[in-house]
Amino acid sequence: MEKLKDELKSQIGVAKSLDELEALRVHIFGKQGLLTQQLKNLAALSPEERKTVGAQLNVIKGELFDLLESLKKQFEEKELEAKLLLEKIDVTLPGRSVSFGKIHPISNTIAQIVEIFGNMGFKLAAGPDIEDDFHNFSALNIGPMHPARQEQDTFYLKNGNLLRTQTSNVQIRTMLKEKPPLRIIAPGRTFRSDSDQTHTPMFHQVEGLVIEQGIHMGHLKGCLLDFLKAFFELSDLKLRFRPSYFPFTEPSAEVDIQCDRSGGKLKIGQGNDWLEILGCGMVHPQVLKNCNIDPQTHQGFAFGMGIERITMLKHGIPDLRTFYESDLKWMDHYGFSPFEV
């Protein structure tokens, strides 16, 4: 028994890898292994011999098993050290390929809008997303039976407030808080109960307001023409003003921009077609009265447009819903470098 133990220990001691160690384990403890055969031979011995030899074999089995496990652990530690050394990264080296995050197209468009109107003398204004009935509807001359007030269009809260359906609430709050002359631009989130390829329950609008003495439709037309030329980077962009109706402006108009739809593609600034882009008008005298401004001495104009809509038109984004799907590949394609904004 001692000779067998010494011989097996010697074989284990000269193993040079985990593979050799595993081969020895099978050679000793496998179904046809040396020690396994010795244990099977116990059946041929007398009871007293079986007891003595069995005890010796169990001691040898324990010693050999412990030796194998100890060497296995040593080999695994050496392999891990070699792997770590091979995969070691020098963190003091300068980065070779740095990937920066992208600016979302909506954020980029808002920044452009604020910059363009800022150059025209407009001040940035903001208001709450959760609004009351007066600032969102009543002050804007939207009567109690108007369809926009229905639950299928507006998200109402339990306390009677609502999620604003337009950024016009900022106009009302500004006129109530500040005295004319006023010239503000108000981009922000709005909420309506609608969802399809061109609508989402949450979207962005930007509204502008000018209140001064002697303001007329010519000022409104010139302001919008200058903005749209700058935004779409087209010096000869043509606009068309169509009579329309909004409760908070009188007269009201919808603005179309020149476009070409031939060939299945939309091209802005050329062709014989027209595309609706925004709504506008002179501020309704009743709205001025609701905000304690005398319509006999002050006039103004207001306009509003969907930020997603003009972003899609400028950058060729086909589906509104993709703005909010958190797709990194989409962002990598349509997003903007923070160093280019």
C-alpha angles and dihedrals in degrees: 000000000000092000090051091049093050092047094051093045089052091053091049092048095059095050111125103191145020090260092056090046091052091049090054091048090056090044090055107029103022124111089269094031124135095247092043090055091049090053091050090053091061089084090069094056129088117261093258093046091045090054094049098042092041091056091049092049092050091053091049091046091054094047094048093046092051091048092051092049092048093051091044090055091049092051092048091051091050092049091050092049091050091048093049091048091050093048096041114137123207101224091190091069117100116256114267097195120022120183115203127199119255130240111243113247091239092054090047092051092048090052090051093048092050091048096049095046090040088061087054092055099262119147122220114246134180140189140185123291090216107063141174127241095256098056095038100041122355099051089049092059092253105147127222093257096048113129091233089070093060119110092240088066104031133054107227123196126217093252092059095260123113144205105266113258093202140012090245087102086075090058091053094047092048094049091048093048103038135042124234141299090075130171114169140157118205119191118176152121122299132184134218133160098251137105133177140104092305101028136057129181089244121039140147131257134180122207130186130202133189122182117178141122117283097015116155142168091274090065090050093050093048093048094051093043092053092047097048092046090052095043097048091035092232118135096193101042113151124215133198123204114206123190111251141156131254122161093229100048134054120212096025131191142182116221123222126191126213114261145160121227098178119126093025092285131106116229120182122214098028142064133043101282130094132219125199110238110165149345127243146153147148112301110263113251090232091056089053090050091049087057095046095253119134109236089201092066104026133045132178148173133228135192138180137192139174112256093205090052097054090042091054091048095049098045102030097245107164103196126047093204093065089071089075105034094095091229108166092200089054090049091049089054102040101024126100130234112250087230093058100048 
